[in-house]
């Protein structure tokens, strides 16, 4: 599976739309809120991973290593 950061944006906006569904009530709404927290947590980890990769690439450039920015960061 080849996911991109643009896919993450799509998932986040889809979740936002589901949370805005005014027909959701009670258990359905609680389940969607729980799902939103899970999606948010995973998204935070993906973003943190990308940030770390970018910092590592910047550090490598600063110390004179021939570093390339990971393709993951360029595909968003």
Contact map, one row per residue, 1 for C-alpha under 8 A:
1110000000000000000000000000000000000000000000000000000000000000000000000000
1111000000000000000000000000000000000000000000000000000000000000000000000000
1111101100000000000000000000000000000000000000000000000000000000000000000000
0111111100000000000000000000000000000000000000000000000000000000000000010011
0011111110000000000000000000000000000000000000000000000000000000000000011011
0001111111000000000000000000000000000000000000000000000000000000000000000011
0011111111100000000000000000000000000000000000000000000000000000000000000000
0011111111110000000000000000000000000000001000000000000000000000000000000000
0000111111111000000000000000000000000000000000000000000000000000000000000000
0000011111111100000000000000000000000000000000000000000000000000000000000000
0000001111111110000000000000000000000000000000000000000000000000000000000000
0000000111111111000000000000000000000011000000000000000000000000000000000000
0000000011111111100000000000000000000000000000000000000000000000000000000000
0000000001111111110000000000000000000000000000000000000000000000000000000000
0000000000111111111000000000000000010000000000000000000000000000000000000000
0000000000011111111100000000000000000000000000000000000000000000000000000000
0000000000001111111110000000000000000000000000000000000000000000000000000000
0000000000000111111110000000000100000000000000000000000000000000000000000000
0000000000000011111110000000100110010000000000000000000000000000000000000000
0000000000000001111111000000000000000000000000000000000000000000000000000000
0000000000000000111111110000000000000000000000000000000000000000000000000000
0000000000000000000111111000000000000000000000000000000000000000000000000000
0000000000000000000011111000000000000000000000000000000000000000000000000000
0000000000000000000011111101100000000000000000000000000000000000000000000000
0000000000000000000001111111110000000000000000000000000000000000000000000000
0000000000000000000000011111110000000000000000000000000000000000000000000000
0000000000000000000000001111111000000000000000000000000000000000000000000000
0000000000000000000000011111111100000000000000000000000000000000000000000000
0000000000000000001000011111111110000000000000000000000000000000000000000000
0000000000000000000000001111111111000000000000000000000000000000000000000000
0000000000000000000000000011111111100000000000000000000000000000000000000000
0000000000000000011000000001111111110000000000000000000000000000000000000000
0000000000000000001000000000111111111000000000000000000000000000000000000000
0000000000000000000000000000011111111100000000000000000000000000000000000000
0000000000000000000000000000001111111110000000000000000000000000000000000000
0000000000000010001000000000000111111111000000000000000000000000000000000000
0000000000000000000000000000000011111111100000000000000000000000000000000000
0000000000000000000000000000000001111111110000000000000000000000000000000000
0000000000010000000000000000000000111111111000000000000000000000000000000000
0000000000010000000000000000000000011111111100000000000000000000000000000000
0000000000000000000000000000000000001111111110000000000000000000000000000000
0000000000000000000000000000000000000111111111000000000000000000000000000000
0000000100000000000000000000000000000011111111100000000000000000000000000000
0000000000000000000000000000000000000001111111110000000000000000000000000000
0000000000000000000000000000000000000000111111111000000000000000000000000000
0000000000000000000000000000000000000000011111111100000000000000000000000000
0000000000000000000000000000000000000000001111111110000000000000000000000000
0000000000000000000000000000000000000000000111111111000000000000000000000000
0000000000000000000000000000000000000000000011111111100000000000000000000000
0000000000000000000000000000000000000000000001111111110000000000000000011000
0000000000000000000000000000000000000000000000111111111000000000000000000000
0000000000000000000000000000000000000000000000011111111100000000000000000000
0000000000000000000000000000000000000000000000001111111110000000000011000000
0000000000000000000000000000000000000000000000000111111111000000000011001000
0000000000000000000000000000000000000000000000000011111111100000000000000000
0000000000000000000000000000000000000000000000000001111111110000000000000000
0000000000000000000000000000000000000000000000000000111111111000001110000000
0000000000000000000000000000000000000000000000000000011111111100001000000000
0000000000000000000000000000000000000000000000000000001111111110000000000000
0000000000000000000000000000000000000000000000000000000111111111111000000000
0000000000000000000000000000000000000000000000000000000011111111111000000000
0000000000000000000000000000000000000000000000000000000001111111100000000000
0000000000000000000000000000000000000000000000000000000000111111100000000000
0000000000000000000000000000000000000000000000000000000000011111110000000000
0000000000000000000000000000000000000000000000000000000000011111111000000000
0000000000000000000000000000000000000000000000000000000000011001111100000000
0000000000000000000000000000000000000000000000000000000011011000111110000000
0000000000000000000000000000000000000000000000000000000010000000011111000000
0000000000000000000000000000000000000000000000000000110010000000001111101100
0000000000000000000000000000000000000000000000000000110000000000000111111100
0000000000000000000000000000000000000000000000000000000000000000000011111110
0001100000000000000000000000000000000000000000000100000000000000000001111111
0000100000000000000000000000000000000000000000000100010000000000000011111111
0000000000000000000000000000000000000000000000000000000000000000000011111111
0001110000000000000000000000000000000000000000000000000000000000000000111111
0001110000000000000000000000000000000000000000000000000000000000000000011111
